[in-house]
């Protein structure tokens, strides 16, 4: 029988041990299909090219809380990197240089990764982050506080990123706190439907299904109970058959393609 072998294409030595997994940033060009970002234990952020060459490294003040979003934040540009640590939201160009008024200093530390939203598909980005004071802060493209989100208080401790989706012209911003309370907000910060207490913490953020067969928000708590929530807030519970109904983790996927 033939035995296939894998070979190391390249390896890159960092100054210190890696603190994060490598993060692929798709560029979408044949010459540069992707770049790789990684942070080390000295809080240095590296950007590597497709061959493992270090393009630049930048010292941050703390660990990354978010993934790194590569977007065309400015029109007619070749992409910018946006991400956050507990105290700052960063916007860097492809050479690692800070843009505009960034980094944006957060008055109270963030507890989750920043969510970047282009509500109208016109590159007029807004971004949202939960902070240690139990509030969610929203900012416009220039880093100015958004009405209704400066902050939106009373949400509690939030570690999961905010999940955004649109359906029939309506925005849904889903926030799941550490006690298992789910909030759904409109773009302006008002409730899309009343908060739902799931009763236990959920190790993973909520997932969303939008299809001809049904629309639902799904979250599973650490005890193995799945919560299916319709877009009007009505919901039901399903006890999953797990071996030990504790520390249950959750993946939601269209396995059968239906």
C-alpha positions in Angstrom: 0.0 0.0 0.0 1.1 3.5 -0.7 1.9 5.6 2.4 1.6 9.3 1.9 4.0 11.5 3.8 3.8 15.1 4.8 6.7 17.4 4.8 7.4 20.7 6.6 7.0 23.5 4.0 8.5 26.1 6.4 8.9 27.0 10.0 9.3 30.4 11.6 11.0 31.1 14.9 9.2 33.6 17.2 11.0 35.6 19.9 8.9 33.8 22.6 6.4 31.0 22.8 3.2 31.5 20.9 0.3 32.7 23.0 -2.4 32.3 20.3 -2.9 29.8 17.5 -1.9 30.9 14.1 -4.7 32.9 12.4 -5.2 32.8 8.7 -6.1 36.1 7.1 -7.4 35.5 3.5 -6.2 38.1 1.0 -7.9 36.7 -2.0 -5.1 37.3 -4.6 -3.2 34.6 -6.5 0.1 36.2 -5.5 -0.8 36.4 -1.8 -3.7 34.0 -1.0 -3.3 34.5 2.7 -1.2 35.9 5.6 -0.8 34.5 9.1 -1.1 36.4 12.3 0.1 35.1 15.7 0.9 36.6 19.1 3.7 35.5 21.4 3.8 35.5 25.3 5.6 38.9 25.2 2.3 40.2 23.6 4.1 40.8 20.2 1.8 40.5 17.2 3.4 39.0 14.1 2.3 39.0 10.5 3.8 36.3 8.3 3.5 35.9 4.6 2.5 32.6 2.8 6.1 31.4 3.0 6.5 32.1 6.7 8.5 35.2 6.4 7.9 37.7 9.2 6.5 40.9 7.5 6.4 42.8 10.8 5.9 42.5 14.5 4.2 44.9 16.8 4.3 45.0 20.6 0.8 45.2 22.1 0.0 46.1 25.7 -1.8 42.8 26.5 -3.1 39.6 25.0 -5.6 39.4 22.2 -9.2 39.0 23.1 -10.5 38.7 19.6 -9.7 37.1 16.3 -8.2 39.4 13.8 -10.6 40.8 11.2 -9.1 41.6 7.8 -11.5 44.0 6.0 -11.4 46.9 3.6 -12.1 49.4 6.3 -11.3 52.2 3.9 -12.4 52.2 0.3 -9.8 51.7 -2.4 -7.4 50.1 0.1 -5.7 46.7 0.4 -7.3 45.8 3.7 -6.9 46.7 7.4 -6.6 44.6 10.5 -9.0 45.2 13.4 -8.9 43.4 16.8 -8.9 44.2 20.5 -7.1 43.5 23.7 -8.7 44.2 27.1 -7.8 47.9 27.0 -7.7 48.9 23.3 -9.3 48.4 19.9 -6.7 48.4 17.2 -6.9 49.3 13.5 -3.7 48.6 11.6 -2.8 48.8 7.9 -1.1 46.0 6.2 2.2 47.3 7.3 1.3 47.3 10.9 0.8 51.1 11.3 -2.1 52.4 13.4 -4.8 54.2 11.4 -6.8 57.3 12.2 -7.6 57.9 15.9 -6.8 54.2 16.7 -5.9 52.5 18.9 -9.1 53.4 20.7 -8.7 53.3 24.5 -11.5 51.6 26.4 -12.4 53.3 29.7 -13.3 50.0 31.3 -11.6 46.7 30.2 -13.2 44.6 27.5 -14.3 41.0 28.3 -14.9 39.7 24.8 -13.7 40.0 21.3 -14.8 42.9 19.2 -17.6 42.3 16.6 -17.4 44.3 13.4 -20.6 44.9 11.5 -21.3 46.4 8.1 -25.0 47.0 8.5 -25.8 48.3 5.0 -23.0 46.6 3.0 -21.4 50.0 2.2 -18.2 49.6 4.2 -19.6 52.0 6.8 -18.5 49.8 9.7 -19.6 49.8 13.3 -18.1 47.8 16.1 -19.3 46.5 19.4 -17.5 45.2 22.5 -18.7 44.1 26.0 -16.9 45.5 29.0 -16.2 44.6 32.7 -18.9 47.1 33.9 -21.6 44.9 32.4 -22.2 47.2 29.5 -21.8 47.0 25.7 -20.2 49.8 23.9 -20.8 50.5 20.2 -18.7 52.8 18.0 -18.9 54.2 14.5 -16.2 53.9 11.8 -14.3 56.9 13.3 -14.4 55.5 16.9 -17.2 57.7 18.1 -19.8 56.3 20.6 -23.1 55.2 19.0 -26.4 56.5 20.5 -27.9 53.7 22.6 -24.6 52.0 23.0 -22.5 54.3 25.1 -22.9 52.0 27.0 -25.9 49.8 26.8 -26.0 48.7 30.5 -27.3 45.8 32.5 -26.0 43.0 30.3 -23.7 41.3 32.8 -20.5 39.5 32.2 -20.0 38.6 28.5 -17.2 36.5 27.2 -18.6 35.3 23.9 -18.4 37.6 20.9 -21.6 39.3 19.9 -23.4 37.5 17.0 -25.0 39.6 14.3 -27.3 38.5 11.5 -30.0 40.1 9.3 -33.4 38.6 8.3 -36.2 40.2 6.3 -34.5 43.6 6.7 -34.2 43.3 10.5 -30.9 43.3 12.4 -30.3 40.9 15.3 -27.4 41.4 17.7 -27.2 38.4 20.0 -25.5 38.7 23.4 -25.1 35.6 25.6 -23.8 36.3 29.1 -21.9 34.0 31.5 -25.0 33.2 33.5 -26.8 31.9 30.4 -29.0 34.9 29.7 -29.6 35.6 26.0 -30.3 39.2 24.8 -31.4 40.1 21.2 -31.0 43.7 20.2 -32.0 45.9 17.3 -29.5 48.1 15.6 -30.5 51.0 17.9 -29.9 49.1 21.1 -33.6 48.3 21.8 -34.7 44.7 22.4 -35.6 42.7 19.3 -37.4 40.3 21.7 -37.4 40.1 25.5 -34.3 38.5 27.2 -34.4 34.7 27.7 -32.9 33.0 30.8 -31.4 29.7 29.6 -30.7 28.7 33.2 -27.0 27.7 32.9 -23.8 29.0 31.3 -23.1 28.0 27.7 -19.5 27.1 26.7 -20.1 28.3 23.1 -21.8 31.3 21.6 -25.2 31.0 20.0 -25.5 29.8 16.4 -28.1 30.8 13.8 -29.9 28.9 11.1 -31.6 30.8 8.3 -33.1 28.6 5.7 -36.3 27.7 3.8 -36.9 24.9 6.4 -36.8 27.2 9.3 -35.1 30.1 11.1 -33.8 29.6 14.6 -31.2 30.6 17.1 -29.6 27.7 19.0 -27.5 27.6 22.2 -26.5 24.6 24.3 -25.7 24.9 28.0 -23.0 23.1 29.9 -25.5 20.5 31.2 -26.4 19.3 27.7 -29.7 21.1 27.2 -30.2 22.7 23.7 -32.3 25.8 23.5 -33.9 26.5 20.1 -35.3 30.1 19.9 -37.4 31.4 17.0 -36.8 34.9 15.7 -39.8 36.2 17.7 -38.3 34.9 21.0 -40.5 31.8 21.4 -38.4 28.8 22.4 -38.2 25.2 23.5 -35.6 23.0 25.1 -34.2 19.7 24.0 -32.2 17.4 26.3 -29.3 16.1 24.3 -28.2 12.5 25.0 -24.7 13.0 26.2 -22.6 10.5 28.2 -22.1 12.8 31.1 -24.4 15.8 31.2 -21.7 18.2 32.4 -19.1 20.4 30.6 -21.0 19.8 27.4 -19.5 21.6 24.4 -21.5 22.4 21.3 -21.0 22.5 17.5 -23.8 23.4 15.1 -23.4 22.5 11.4 -25.3 21.5 8.3 -23.8 18.0 8.2 -26.1 16.5 5.6 -26.4 19.5 3.4 -30.1 19.8 3.9 
